[in-house]
Amino acid sequence: MAKRITPLIGIINMEVTEEDGCITAAGRCVVKLTGRREKVDTNDIRIDVPFMENAADISFGSRYGKTLPGGYQLNTFRLSVDLSKTREFDIQNKLMPVYRDSEEGRILYNVFDLKKGKNRNSRIVLYGDKAVYFRQNIYNTMNLTVREANQYDTEEGQRRLKDAQKKAESLKGSDIILMYEKNCSRYEESASVLYERLIDAGYDNVYFIVDTEIPAVKELPEKYKKNLIAKDSDKHLEYFFACDKFISSETIDHALQLRIASKEVQDKLNGKGLSYVFLQHGVMYMVSLNSKLRVGFKKKKGYKLHKTVVSSEAEARHFIDLAGMDRDDLYITGLAKFDTSYRNEGADRIIIMPTWRRWETNLANEDVEQTGYYKMLERMYDAVPDDLKEKVIILPHPLIAEMFRGEQGLGDHFLMADSYDKVFRDCGLLITDYSSIAYDAFYRGANVVFDWEDLDECMEHYGEGSHLMLNDGNVFGRVCRSRDELKRAVAESYGQPQREEDIEKYRKIVEFHDGKNSDRIIEKLKEDGVLS
């Protein structure tokens, strides 16, 4: 069998600039074919990203460079990516050198870091509302990040982070516990439910980071407001750097700013000695945890403590088998938010809410109606009988809800909700694909219809080996793989009580229904010393 030809480019140093509408990295490098000693003809190297060939232009100072021991060639390089082209990119894009149509290789962000990343990133180039920069992942592979710009992408923002890190030294040793939800901008998931229980129990060292201008926060009783910290305030930054205990319904990255380009922040999030309790924002018995897009939920190496709340033995097995966790890493208690979940009498709304397709983010920024996500929304809406269309509410996924403001195609059915909890109190039927919101709706007593027409295509984007944990044997609602099936399922499910067979399947995944999930979580936190 012929050996694989895998090109490797190791960067020695580089300078990143914005030139002629491109983000450009230029400097010195070494080039090699892994496991081979033959010379590399750099004229035959191209740079791809997943789903796109020739995504970047690369040139070298000389065709073969200077020969070094071990088959390496010393050279200079210039790598450029057209900023207008990045609109088509994913958020994270592995830059893959390909040699004469061989298998894709990789670019080492820093050849001196060998196999491990050091949380490095390049200068940030702002392009419209986007931030574009080269980033080093945990394996020292160079990625190109293309995401929404934020205030920390500016020189002033970077300075604030460095100043906050220094000021936090005076708080070291304080027993600070930080809690938060998605992007520190929401107050309605398990973190807020548990936060209020902890304040009621007298834990004054527990703080909740949130946008204090949202309606859910303004309506809070004063006793819960006293330990709120305004998102992006100086106190938020200082407490973030000083804190060693994080409890959240989101990954730890949400404690400040998702995908932030700051070595200080990444060093903090990846540092040793942290205690992190993941409450989940929804039951995670959906897309398998071996997916390359779900690595953020796996056990963090080096943490003093990393615990995850789950809802059943079945969900626990999911984390053990596919996320590398031990049983001791899990709190089998049920989600805190279910303690306050209920449905109004006479609830009759039809809610359409599929999960977001991360790989379509940048396409959505250009034209949301061209995404597969939008076309799925149209298919789900069309499946509702005409005499029930007035009952429809379409809830765009929170990560991309802003993109639908002013959208005309589906009229007034879009709802930019401040609180999904309040909306689902009136849910009679949920139409979704594989969103974890299905568990919330069913818990309250609503029926669920699953549209899996695009399922196989979507699973490909989650990565090789990814699959849905729900299947025909355990799914707690009608499954549809065509438009006709979807129409029949909606008509047959609306206004009907939940089927006993669906309830039986559901309770094998969500075991607890006694309203005491928060109490069980608090006891676990005491046992592990998170709460004193």
C-alpha positions as a Python dict, from the first residue, in 0.01 Angstrom:
ca = {
    (1, 'M'): (0, 0, 0),
    (2, 'A'): (137, 340, -98),
    (3, 'K'): (215, 580, 183),
    (4, 'R'): (-15, 874, 232),
    (5, 'I'): (117, 1206, 106),
    (6, 'T'): (39, 1460, 375),
    (7, 'P'): (196, 1806, 344),
    (8, 'L'): (297, 1995, 655),
    (9, 'I'): (377, 2367, 679),
    (10, 'G'): (526, 2483, 1008),
    (11, 'I'): (530, 2857, 1068),
    (12, 'I'): (842, 2998, 1233),
    (13, 'N'): (717, 3358, 1249),
    (14, 'M'): (464, 3569, 1065),
    (15, 'E'): (316, 3915, 1041),
    (16, 'V'): (-53, 3959, 963),
    (17, 'T'): (-177, 4259, 767),
    (18, 'E'): (-479, 4374, 572),
    (19, 'E'): (-383, 4441, 212),
    (20, 'D'): (-586, 4488, -107),
    (21, 'G'): (-904, 4347, 45),
    (22, 'C'): (-724, 4042, 189),
    (23, 'I'): (-605, 3920, 527),
    (24, 'T'): (-244, 3827, 467),
    (25, 'A'): (10, 3633, 674),
    (26, 'A'): (373, 3649, 566),
    (27, 'G'): (692, 3519, 725),
    (28, 'R'): (924, 3219, 749),
    (29, 'C'): (827, 2853, 755),
    (30, 'V'): (943, 2496, 709),
    (31, 'V'): (776, 2260, 462),
    (32, 'K'): (775, 1881, 464),
    (33, 'L'): (583, 1577, 342),
    (34, 'T'): (499, 1376, 655),
    (35, 'G'): (687, 1046, 666),
    (36, 'R'): (883, 1123, 349),
    (37, 'R'): (1220, 1278, 263),
    (38, 'E'): (1162, 1380, -98),
    (39, 'K'): (1174, 1749, -185),
    (40, 'V'): (849, 1943, -191),
    (41, 'D'): (777, 2147, -501),
    (42, 'T'): (594, 2441, -343),
    (43, 'N'): (445, 2529, -682),
    (44, 'D'): (220, 2224, -632),
    (45, 'I'): (73, 2328, -296),
    (46, 'R'): (-276, 2473, -267),
    (47, 'I'): (-474, 2572, 42),
    (48, 'D'): (-827, 2439, 101),
    (49, 'V'): (-1078, 2470, 382),
    (50, 'P'): (-1352, 2213, 444),
    (51, 'F'): (-1611, 2236, 163),
    (52, 'M'): (-1397, 2473, -48),
    (53, 'E'): (-1088, 2423, -264),
    (54, 'N'): (-835, 2702, -322),
    (55, 'A'): (-984, 2900, -35),
    (56, 'A'): (-654, 3087, 16),
    (57, 'D'): (-364, 3188, -207),
    (58, 'I'): (-16, 3083, -100),
    (59, 'S'): (323, 3157, -250),
    (60, 'F'): (677, 3084, -136),
    (61, 'G'): (1007, 3270, -165),
    (62, 'S'): (1165, 2989, -364),
    (63, 'R'): (1039, 2676, -530),
    (64, 'Y'): (1223, 2424, -308),
    (65, 'G'): (1365, 2634, -27),
    (66, 'K'): (1678, 2550, 173),
    (67, 'T'): (1724, 2184, 263),
    (68, 'L'): (1737, 2104, 637),
    (69, 'P'): (1791, 1774, 821),
    (70, 'G'): (1495, 1535, 843),
    (71, 'G'): (1353, 1624, 504),
    (72, 'Y'): (1247, 1977, 603),
    (73, 'Q'): (1281, 2275, 370),
    (74, 'L'): (1327, 2628, 503),
    (75, 'N'): (1138, 2892, 308),
    (76, 'T'): (943, 3215, 326),
    (77, 'F'): (571, 3226, 258),
    (78, 'R'): (282, 3461, 187),
    (79, 'L'): (-72, 3337, 253),
    (80, 'S'): (-372, 3556, 162),
    (81, 'V'): (-748, 3512, 193),
    (82, 'D'): (-987, 3740, 5),
    (83, 'L'): (-1204, 3897, 274),
    (84, 'S'): (-1510, 3902, 49),
    (85, 'K'): (-1475, 3526, 5),
    (86, 'T'): (-1485, 3470, 383),
    (87, 'R'): (-1859, 3547, 376),
    (88, 'E'): (-1896, 3190, 252),
    (89, 'F'): (-1678, 3041, 527),
    (90, 'D'): (-1780, 2864, 846),
    (91, 'I'): (-1698, 3024, 1182),
    (92, 'Q'): (-1388, 2806, 1228),
    (93, 'N'): (-1201, 2694, 915),
    (94, 'K'): (-903, 2460, 919),
    (95, 'L'): (-648, 2575, 661),
    (96, 'M'): (-543, 2259, 480),
    (97, 'P'): (-242, 2239, 245),
    (98, 'V'): (-291, 1991, -38),
    (99, 'Y'): (4, 1864, -245),
    (100, 'R'): (-69, 1746, -599),
    (101, 'D'): (-428, 1648, -505),
    (102, 'S'): (-304, 1440, -210),
    (103, 'E'): (-481, 1410, 124),
    (104, 'E'): (-507, 1740, 307),
    (105, 'G'): (-235, 1822, 556),
    (106, 'R'): (-216, 2102, 809),
    (107, 'I'): (-38, 2423, 894),
    (108, 'L'): (132, 2442, 1233),
    (109, 'Y'): (54, 2784, 1378),
    (110, 'N'): (392, 2792, 1551),
    (111, 'V'): (650, 2526, 1476),
    (112, 'F'): (806, 2570, 1821),
    (113, 'D'): (479, 2474, 1997),
    (114, 'L'): (503, 2126, 1841),
    (115, 'K'): (175, 1937, 1902),
    (116, 'K'): (13, 2165, 2160),
    (117, 'G'): (-155, 2500, 2112),
    (118, 'K'): (-75, 2798, 2334),
    (119, 'N'): (-399, 2993, 2272),
    (120, 'R'): (-234, 3224, 2021),
    (121, 'N'): (-417, 3433, 1765),
    (122, 'S'): (-309, 3685, 1504),
    (123, 'R'): (-399, 4045, 1458),
    (124, 'I'): (-776, 4083, 1410),
    (125, 'V'): (-898, 4228, 1081),
    (126, 'L'): (-1243, 4389, 1095),
    (127, 'Y'): (-1440, 4345, 773),
    (128, 'G'): (-1785, 4500, 790),
    (129, 'D'): (-1954, 4338, 1089),
    (130, 'K'): (-1706, 4048, 1086),
    (131, 'A'): (-1387, 3978, 1273),
    (132, 'V'): (-1136, 3771, 1072),
    (133, 'Y'): (-814, 3633, 1216),
    (134, 'F'): (-580, 3335, 1222),
    (135, 'R'): (-610, 3121, 1533),
    (136, 'Q'): (-414, 2835, 1689),
    (137, 'N'): (-628, 2543, 1804),
    (138, 'I'): (-539, 2304, 2087),
    (139, 'Y'): (-340, 2086, 1847),
    (140, 'N'): (-135, 2381, 1715),
    (141, 'T'): (-320, 2374, 1381),
    (142, 'M'): (-389, 2705, 1208),
    (143, 'N'): (-757, 2794, 1161),
    (144, 'L'): (-914, 3100, 1008),
    (145, 'T'): (-1189, 3238, 1229),
    (146, 'V'): (-1473, 3436, 1069),
    (147, 'R'): (-1729, 3552, 1323),
    (148, 'E'): (-1938, 3846, 1435),
    (149, 'A'): (-1719, 4128, 1562),
    (150, 'N'): (-1743, 4228, 1928),
    (151, 'Q'): (-1614, 4509, 2144),
    (152, 'Y'): (-1307, 4310, 2252),
    (153, 'D'): (-1178, 4296, 1894),
    (154, 'T'): (-1065, 4660, 1918),
    (155, 'E'): (-743, 4788, 2072),
    (156, 'E'): (-947, 4949, 2352),
    (157, 'G'): (-1125, 4619, 2419),
    (158, 'Q'): (-798, 4429, 2435),
    (159, 'R'): (-657, 4690, 2675),
    (160, 'R'): (-961, 4654, 2905),
    (161, 'L'): (-902, 4280, 2927),
    (162, 'K'): (-538, 4321, 3020),
    (163, 'D'): (-621, 4586, 3282),
    (164, 'A'): (-897, 4367, 3431),
    (165, 'Q'): (-660, 4073, 3458),
    (166, 'K'): (-419, 4285, 3664),
    (167, 'K'): (-691, 4430, 3889),
    (168, 'A'): (-831, 4083, 3954),
    (169, 'E'): (-517, 3999, 4150),
    (170, 'S'): (-660, 4189, 4447),
    (171, 'L'): (-964, 3956, 4448),
    (172, 'K'): (-771, 3630, 4439),
    (173, 'G'): (-867, 3408, 4732),
    (174, 'S'): (-1226, 3534, 4736),
    (175, 'D'): (-1478, 3250, 4713),
    (176, 'I'): (-1653, 3390, 4405),
    (177, 'I'): (-1905, 3175, 4215),
    (178, 'L'): (-2011, 3308, 3874),
    (179, 'M'): (-2331, 3198, 3700),
    (180, 'Y'): (-2457, 3295, 3353),
    (181, 'E'): (-2657, 3180, 3052),
    (182, 'K'): (-2614, 3213, 2674),
    (183, 'N'): (-2370, 3496, 2592),
    (184, 'C'): (-2440, 3641, 2938),
    (185, 'S'): (-2754, 3783, 2776),
    (186, 'R'): (-3043, 3565, 2895),
    (187, 'Y'): (-3217, 3491, 3221),
    (188, 'E'): (-3456, 3195, 3189),
    (189, 'E'): (-3262, 2870, 3182),
    (190, 'S'): (-3136, 2637, 3454),
    (191, 'A'): (-2867, 2882, 3570),
    (192, 'S'): (-3117, 3153, 3666),
    (193, 'V'): (-3350, 2903, 3835),
    (194, 'L'): (-3064, 2763, 4043),
    (195, 'Y'): (-2924, 3112, 4112),
    (196, 'E'): (-3249, 3220, 4276),
    (197, 'R'): (-3260, 2905, 4487),
    (198, 'L'): (-2903, 2973, 4605),
    (199, 'I'): (-2980, 3336, 4693),
    (200, 'D'): (-3287, 3216, 4885),
    (201, 'A'): (-3058, 2974, 5071),
    (202, 'G'): (-2826, 3259, 5176),
    (203, 'Y'): (-2529, 3209, 4945),
    (204, 'D'): (-2407, 3569, 4910),
    (205, 'N'): (-2092, 3471, 4718),
    (206, 'V'): (-2296, 3366, 4412),
    (207, 'Y'): (-2315, 3622, 4129),
    (208, 'F'): (-2511, 3616, 3802),
    (209, 'I'): (-2370, 3790, 3493),
    (210, 'V'): (-2638, 3923, 3261),
    (211, 'D'): (-2754, 4209, 3041),
    (212, 'T'): (-2934, 4404, 3313),
    (213, 'E'): (-3157, 4584, 3060),
    (214, 'I'): (-3355, 4279, 2946),
    (215, 'P'): (-3720, 4257, 3066),
    (216, 'A'): (-3667, 3932, 3260),
    (217, 'V'): (-3409, 4106, 3479),
    (218, 'K'): (-3599, 4431, 3525),
    (219, 'E'): (-3896, 4232, 3655),
    (220, 'L'): (-3689, 4053, 3923),
    (221, 'P'): (-3754, 4106, 4294),
    (222, 'E'): (-3485, 4322, 4454),
    (223, 'K'): (-3340, 4036, 4657),
    (224, 'Y'): (-3216, 3871, 4336),
    (225, 'K'): (-3085, 4193, 4181),
    (226, 'K'): (-2826, 4256, 4451),
    (227, 'N'): (-2587, 3992, 4316),
    (228, 'L'): (-2631, 4063, 3947),
    (229, 'I'): (-2325, 4181, 3751),
    (230, 'A'): (-2382, 4383, 3435),
    (231, 'K'): (-2247, 4212, 3124),
    (232, 'D'): (-1923, 4367, 2989),
    (233, 'S'): (-1885, 4595, 3289),
    (234, 'D'): (-1544, 4639, 3454),
    (235, 'K'): (-1674, 4428, 3743),
    (236, 'H'): (-1767, 4150, 3501),
    (237, 'L'): (-1416, 4142, 3357),
    (238, 'E'): (-1242, 4157, 3695),
    (239, 'Y'): (-1462, 3890, 3856),
    (240, 'F'): (-1416, 3669, 3551),
    (241, 'F'): (-1037, 3670, 3593),
    (242, 'A'): (-1061, 3631, 3972),
    (243, 'C'): (-1320, 3351, 3976),
    (244, 'D'): (-1231, 2982, 4006),
    (245, 'K'): (-1590, 2846, 4021),
    (246, 'F'): (-1828, 2868, 3725),
    (247, 'I'): (-2182, 2728, 3716),
    (248, 'S'): (-2370, 2769, 3391),
    (249, 'S'): (-2631, 2638, 3150),
    (250, 'E'): (-2376, 2704, 2871),
    (251, 'T'): (-2017, 2607, 2801),
    (252, 'I'): (-1756, 2794, 3001),
    (253, 'D'): (-1669, 3004, 2692),
    (254, 'H'): (-1992, 3201, 2744),
    (255, 'A'): (-1862, 3340, 3076),
    (256, 'L'): (-1723, 3643, 2893),
    (257, 'Q'): (-1750, 3644, 2515),
    (258, 'L'): (-1791, 3345, 2287),
    (259, 'R'): (-1484, 3277, 2067),
    (260, 'I'): (-1302, 3577, 2209),
    (261, 'A'): (-965, 3653, 2050),
    (262, 'S'): (-760, 3707, 2363),
    (263, 'K'): (-472, 3496, 2491),
    (264, 'E'): (-541, 3620, 2846),
    (265, 'V'): (-900, 3498, 2829),
    (266, 'Q'): (-817, 3166, 2664),
    (267, 'D'): (-541, 3101, 2918),
    (268, 'K'): (-798, 3161, 3191),
    (269, 'L'): (-1059, 2930, 3038),
    (270, 'N'): (-805, 2655, 2974),
    (271, 'G'): (-614, 2696, 3297),
    (272, 'K'): (-579, 2446, 3577),
    (273, 'G'): (-760, 2479, 3907),
    (274, 'L'): (-1104, 2579, 3776),
    (275, 'S'): (-1427, 2421, 3894),
    (276, 'Y'): (-1698, 2415, 3628),
    (277, 'V'): (-2050, 2277, 3661),
    (278, 'F'): (-2245, 2250, 3337),
    (279, 'L'): (-2619, 2267, 3407),
    (280, 'Q'): (-2719, 2220, 3041),
    (281, 'H'): (-2964, 2453, 2868),
    (282, 'G'): (-3157, 2157, 2734),
    (283, 'V'): (-3144, 1780, 2748),
    (284, 'M'): (-2843, 1680, 2536),
    (285, 'Y'): (-2966, 1340, 2431),
    (286, 'M'): (-2981, 1454, 2067),
    (287, 'V'): (-2677, 1490, 1837),
    (288, 'S'): (-2413, 1243, 1952),
    (289, 'L'): (-2131, 1386, 2160),
    (290, 'N'): (-1863, 1236, 1936),
    (291, 'S'): (-1942, 1510, 1684),
    (292, 'K'): (-1657, 1745, 1597),
    (293, 'L'): (-1898, 2037, 1656),
    (294, 'R'): (-1970, 1928, 2014),
    (295, 'V'): (-1620, 1911, 2159),
    (296, 'G'): (-1702, 2204, 2387),
    (297, 'F'): (-1923, 1978, 2596),
    (298, 'K'): (-1659, 1715, 2663),
    (299, 'K'): (-1463, 1685, 2987),
    (300, 'K'): (-1207, 1962, 3033),
    (301, 'K'): (-860, 1831, 3105),
    (302, 'G'): (-676, 2002, 3385),
    (303, 'Y'): (-982, 2138, 3564),
    (304, 'K'): (-1000, 2085, 3937),
    (305, 'L'): (-1362, 1981, 3894),
    (306, 'H'): (-1584, 1939, 3589),
    (307, 'K'): (-1938, 1813, 3649),
    (308, 'T'): (-2233, 1787, 3413),
    (309, 'V'): (-2600, 1768, 3508),
    (310, 'V'): (-2799, 1499, 3324),
    (311, 'S'): (-3161, 1385, 3332),
    (312, 'S'): (-3139, 1006, 3338),
    (313, 'E'): (-2927, 696, 3325),
    (314, 'A'): (-2972, 695, 2945),
    (315, 'E'): (-2830, 1047, 2916),
    (316, 'A'): (-2550, 958, 3157),
    (317, 'R'): (-2448, 670, 2928),
    (318, 'H'): (-2434, 919, 2639),
    (319, 'F'): (-2175, 1130, 2823),
    (320, 'I'): (-1981, 826, 2943),
    (321, 'D'): (-1968, 647, 2607),
    (322, 'L'): (-1921, 943, 2371),
    (323, 'A'): (-1779, 1231, 2577),
    (324, 'G'): (-1514, 1043, 2774),
    (325, 'M'): (-1668, 1111, 3115),
    (326, 'D'): (-1680, 889, 3422),
    (327, 'R'): (-1998, 834, 3619),
    (328, 'D'): (-1850, 1046, 3899),
    (329, 'D'): (-1836, 1340, 3656),
    (330, 'L'): (-2216, 1345, 3629),
    (331, 'Y'): (-2500, 1472, 3846),
    (332, 'I'): (-2800, 1253, 3761),
    (333, 'T'): (-3049, 1500, 3907),
    (334, 'G'): (-3259, 1645, 3625),
    (335, 'L'): (-3235, 2000, 3488),
    (336, 'A'): (-3307, 2287, 3727),
    (337, 'K'): (-3524, 2473, 3475),
    (338, 'F'): (-3783, 2196, 3473),
    (339, 'D'): (-3866, 2285, 3835),
    (340, 'T'): (-4042, 2601, 3712),
    (341, 'S'): (-4178, 2473, 3379),
    (342, 'Y'): (-4552, 2460, 3325),
    (343, 'R'): (-4816, 2500, 3055),
    (344, 'N'): (-5118, 2729, 3064),
    (345, 'E'): (-5464, 2581, 3054),
    (346, 'G'): (-5599, 2587, 2700),
    (347, 'A'): (-5252, 2615, 2541),
    (348, 'D'): (-5310, 2594, 2166),
    (349, 'R'): (-5021, 2756, 1981),
    (350, 'I'): (-4826, 2570, 1713),
    (351, 'I'): (-4459, 2656, 1763),
    (352, 'I'): (-4200, 2600, 1492),
    (353, 'M'): (-3847, 2596, 1630),
    (354, 'P'): (-3572, 2383, 1470),
    (355, 'T'): (-3210, 2401, 1580),
    (356, 'W'): (-2959, 2624, 1404),
    (357, 'R'): (-2719, 2498, 1137),
    (358, 'R'): (-2388, 2652, 1236),
    (359, 'W'): (-2235, 2582, 895),
    (360, 'E'): (-2486, 2824, 738),
    (361, 'T'): (-2404, 3122, 961),
    (362, 'N'): (-2212, 3326, 706),
    (363, 'L'): (-2451, 3242, 422),
    (364, 'A'): (-2734, 3363, 645),
    (365, 'N'): (-2555, 3694, 691),
    (366, 'E'): (-2567, 3740, 314),
    (367, 'D'): (-2920, 3614, 244),
    (368, 'V'): (-3101, 3418, 515),
    (369, 'E'): (-3375, 3306, 273),
    (370, 'Q'): (-3118, 3103, 76),
    (371, 'T'): (-3024, 2885, 374),
    (372, 'G'): (-3145, 2530, 422),
    (373, 'Y'): (-3265, 2645, 764),
    (374, 'Y'): (-3505, 2899, 615),
    (375, 'K'): (-3634, 2652, 357),
    (376, 'M'): (-3701, 2406, 640),
    (377, 'L'): (-3902, 2673, 823),
    (378, 'E'): (-4110, 2722, 509),
    (379, 'R'): (-4167, 2345, 480),
    (380, 'M'): (-4280, 2324, 842),
    (381, 'Y'): (-4514, 2621, 806),
    (382, 'D'): (-4666, 2481, 485),
    (383, 'A'): (-4745, 2156, 671),
    (384, 'V'): (-4987, 2337, 905),
    (385, 'P'): (-5351, 2321, 786),
    (386, 'D'): (-5475, 2656, 656),
    (387, 'D'): (-5738, 2687, 929),
    (388, 'L'): (-5464, 2658, 1195),
    (389, 'K'): (-5203, 2890, 1045),
    (390, 'E'): (-5317, 3173, 1270),
    (391, 'K'): (-5198, 2960, 1563),
    (392, 'V'): (-4840, 2944, 1431),
    (393, 'I'): (-4543, 3105, 1607),
    (394, 'I'): (-4200, 3074, 1446),
    (395, 'L'): (-3913, 3106, 1692),
    (396, 'P'): (-3576, 3147, 1517),
    (397, 'H'): (-3286, 2994, 1703),
    (398, 'P'): (-3142, 3254, 1948),
    (399, 'L'): (-2800, 3246, 1781),
    (400, 'I'): (-2943, 3391, 1459),
    (401, 'A'): (-3274, 3548, 1562),
    (402, 'E'): (-3157, 3899, 1473),
    (403, 'M'): (-3118, 3797, 1109),
    (404, 'F'): (-3495, 3757, 1080),
    (405, 'R'): (-3592, 4106, 1188),
    (406, 'G'): (-3788, 4263, 904),
    (407, 'E'): (-3807, 3934, 710),
    (408, 'Q'): (-4127, 3929, 503),
    (409, 'G'): (-4160, 3580, 358),
    (410, 'L'): (-4341, 3422, 652),
    (411, 'G'): (-4518, 3736, 758),
    (412, 'D'): (-4605, 3809, 1118),
    (413, 'H'): (-4540, 3458, 1245),
    (414, 'F'): (-4180, 3529, 1349),
    (415, 'L'): (-4150, 3613, 1717),
    (416, 'M'): (-3832, 3762, 1861),
    (417, 'A'): (-3906, 3643, 2212),
    (418, 'D'): (-3750, 3788, 2525),
    (419, 'S'): (-3846, 3467, 2704),
    (420, 'Y'): (-3892, 3128, 2542),
    (421, 'D'): (-4022, 2997, 2873),
    (422, 'K'): (-4327, 3226, 2855),
    (423, 'V'): (-4394, 3137, 2489),
    (424, 'F'): (-4389, 2764, 2559),
    (425, 'R'): (-4647, 2801, 2832),
    (426, 'D'): (-4897, 2832, 2547),
    (427, 'C'): (-4755, 2553, 2328),
    (428, 'G'): (-4999, 2286, 2212),
    (429, 'L'): (-4776, 2143, 1939),
    (430, 'L'): (-4406, 2184, 1859),
    (431, 'I'): (-4266, 2120, 1512),
    (432, 'T'): (-3889, 2080, 1517),
    (433, 'D'): (-3604, 1884, 1363),
    (434, 'Y'): (-3378, 1767, 1645),
    (435, 'S'): (-3369, 2066, 1879),
    (436, 'S'): (-3346, 1993, 2250),
    (437, 'I'): (-3644, 2228, 2291),
    (438, 'A'): (-3848, 1915, 2212),
    (439, 'Y'): (-3778, 1791, 2565),
    (440, 'D'): (-3902, 2119, 2716),
    (441, 'A'): (-4225, 2118, 2516),
    (442, 'F'): (-4304, 1755, 2590),
    (443, 'Y'): (-4227, 1801, 2963),
    (444, 'R'): (-4501, 2066, 2976),
    (445, 'G'): (-4755, 1837, 2806),
    (446, 'A'): (-4732, 1944, 2440),
    (447, 'N'): (-4706, 1705, 2146),
    (448, 'V'): (-4394, 1708, 1928),
    (449, 'V'): (-4359, 1641, 1555),
    (450, 'F'): (-4005, 1577, 1423),
    (451, 'D'): (-3913, 1672, 1066),
    (452, 'W'): (-3614, 1455, 967),
    (453, 'E'): (-3625, 1507, 591),
    (454, 'D'): (-3278, 1670, 594),
    (455, 'L'): (-3137, 1466, 882),
    (456, 'D'): (-2871, 1266, 693),
    (457, 'E'): (-2739, 1579, 520),
    (458, 'C'): (-2718, 1766, 851),
    (459, 'M'): (-2539, 1482, 1030),
    (460, 'E'): (-2265, 1495, 765),
    (461, 'H'): (-2188, 1851, 875),
    (462, 'Y'): (-2152, 1739, 1236),
    (463, 'G'): (-1865, 1514, 1131),
    (464, 'E'): (-1787, 1153, 1056),
    (465, 'G'): (-1957, 911, 1295),
    (466, 'S'): (-2206, 1170, 1422),
    (467, 'H'): (-2561, 1050, 1461),
    (468, 'L'): (-2885, 1133, 1636),
    (469, 'M'): (-2936, 966, 1973),
    (470, 'L'): (-3311, 966, 1913),
    (471, 'N'): (-3433, 703, 1672),
    (472, 'D'): (-3754, 530, 1570),
    (473, 'G'): (-3733, 314, 1882),
    (474, 'N'): (-3711, 590, 2146),
    (475, 'V'): (-3843, 910, 1988),
    (476, 'F'): (-4135, 1063, 2177),
    (477, 'G'): (-4339, 1195, 1885),
    (478, 'R'): (-4421, 1140, 1522),
    (479, 'V'): (-4122, 1130, 1284),
    (480, 'C'): (-4156, 1263, 930),
    (481, 'R'): (-3921, 1223, 636),
    (482, 'S'): (-4131, 1383, 364),
    (483, 'R'): (-4367, 1678, 320),
    (484, 'D'): (-4672, 1451, 301),
    (485, 'E'): (-4578, 1273, 624),
    (486, 'L'): (-4525, 1608, 793),
    (487, 'K'): (-4867, 1735, 692),
    (488, 'R'): (-5037, 1419, 820),
    (489, 'A'): (-4846, 1424, 1149),
    (490, 'V'): (-4934, 1787, 1221),
    (491, 'A'): (-5304, 1727, 1151),
    (492, 'E'): (-5312, 1409, 1363),
    (493, 'S'): (-5116, 1555, 1658),
    (494, 'Y'): (-5274, 1895, 1706),
    (495, 'G'): (-5526, 1917, 1988),
    (496, 'Q'): (-5468, 1556, 2096),
    (497, 'P'): (-5338, 1427, 2431),
    (498, 'Q'): (-4987, 1283, 2444),
    (499, 'R'): (-4975, 917, 2348),
    (500, 'E'): (-4891, 672, 2627),
    (501, 'E'): (-4618, 517, 2414),
    (502, 'D'): (-4452, 860, 2376),
    (503, 'I'): (-4472, 928, 2750),
    (504, 'E'): (-4311, 593, 2826),
    (505, 'K'): (-4022, 661, 2585),
    (506, 'Y'): (-3975, 1017, 2716),
    (507, 'R'): (-3948, 910, 3079),
    (508, 'K'): (-3658, 680, 2999),
    (509, 'I'): (-3461, 989, 2892),
    (510, 'V'): (-3606, 1245, 3139),
    (511, 'E'): (-3661, 1056, 3465),
    (512, 'F'): (-3740, 1333, 3715),
    (513, 'H'): (-4082, 1501, 3735),
    (514, 'D'): (-4109, 1597, 4103),
    (515, 'G'): (-3998, 1963, 4086),
    (516, 'K'): (-3693, 1896, 4307),
    (517, 'N'): (-3410, 1896, 4053),
    (518, 'S'): (-3253, 2213, 4201),
    (519, 'D'): (-3249, 2059, 4548),
    (520, 'R'): (-3065, 1755, 4418),
    (521, 'I'): (-2812, 1974, 4234),
    (522, 'I'): (-2745, 2185, 4545),
    (523, 'E'): (-2676, 1872, 4749),
    (524, 'K'): (-2426, 1757, 4486),
    (525, 'L'): (-2255, 2099, 4490),
    (526, 'K'): (-2218, 2073, 4868),
    (527, 'E'): (-2074, 1723, 4845),
    (528, 'D'): (-1812, 1841, 4595),
    (529, 'G'): (-1717, 2151, 4793),
    (530, 'V'): (-1839, 2400, 4532),
    (531, 'L'): (-2076, 2531, 4798),
    (532, 'S'): (-1947, 2561, 5153),
}
